[in-house]
Amino acid sequence: MENYEIGCFVGRLWIEENKGPSIVKVKDNFIFDITSKLVPTMSSLLELENPIDYVKGEEGKKIISIEDIENDINDKNFKTKIRLLAPCDLQVVKACGVTFAKSMVERVIEERASGDFKKAEELRISIGDLIGDNLKNIVPGSKKAQEVKQLLIKEDLWSQYLEVGIGPDAEVFTKAQVLSSVGHGSEVGLHPVSNWNNPEPEIVLAVNSKVKIVGATLGNDVNLRDIEGRSALLLGKAKDNNASCSIGPFIRLFDETFSLDDVRKAELKMTIDGIDDFQLIGSSYMSEISRDPEDLVKQTSSRHHQYPDGFMLFLGTLFAPTEDRDTKGEGFTHKIGDKVTIKERNLGALVNYVNLSTKCPEWTFGISELYNNLIKRGFYK
């Protein structure tokens, strides 16, 4: 993990003694429990007029050091019986797709290859350059975008992915059920039928019910390229599986040290370390996003669609791996045991280990269980 001395970081911690989650803050590289009747959930904290005033004013109970949490994650033994959870709880987890031109091209290739990674390399050569050149510096929904659309239709290269990439309407979908996301140090899951998949390093915005962006964190929008490539109508199967959504390690609240402008300039670095000694290093630069984060938030929630407990919004990624892992021309896909590290200098590092969704711990702690736990602990009557 990074150093958390600058900025206001909040999250959720599972404490075995409580049999449930606590709302926490980071101070002097220690984690403090700041759960209260006013703030029993992360959603309630982000609904406050000024969450930072509460975080700074609540001393809290010192629980564990960042170093000890990190050592447990590195050892993968969790001796402390304390672990970081995804920093969101009652918020719906939404995601935006095809928000970068480079990844837009890869989605078109997936579609044309019908999910067959063996065909993807040939298509990448034949159509990638033409589409990519046409998409440089285009503003989605603009007159220029419409002209390019007509050109690509003429060349028989139009795709539903290009429609949401450069058309007026962004792709926004529900990534995960409430409380189902996993956090820093956890396993992330691949559906066992998938043979072509990859991580997606992204910035995730924390937005409250008033559609106010109050902070940001990191996310891994685990992607099954073969499933979605067969049909965009299989997006739900490709995106929403047990442990397929990772968020964390903490939400950094917006203040004088960190703002949406920092998100717009963020540089995400990602490393995949395989147990076969394979390593892949990638990056995603938010400066290359095709749609502004504020526009994506507005397209997600306004008078047409409300989120009374707020929502988390994945902003999409520039990362679309094409490097061969084993066989020439077959590109990259995950192997069980891969360690995925996503880092950003203002947000820390999110680490997860790849497994099958059927082998990851089952998600059993839902909304009813959360409220029963909070009632038992005295945070609700």
DASULKA-V480716 format. One record per helix or strand of 3 or more residues. SS is the DSSP state (A for helix, B for strand). FROM is the first residue (numbers start at 0). TO is the last residue. If there is no record, write none. Layout:
SS/FROM/TO  SS/FROM/TO
This chain:
B/7/14  A/15/17  B/19/26  B/29/32  A/41/46  A/50/56  B/60/64  A/65/74  B/81/84  B/91/96  A/100/111  A/116/134  A/142/153  A/159/165  B/170/175  B/186/189  B/200/206  B/212/220  A/224/229  A/231/238  B/244/252  A/259/263  B/266/272  B/278/284  A/285/287  A/292/299  B/310/313  B/338/343  B/347/355  A/366/375
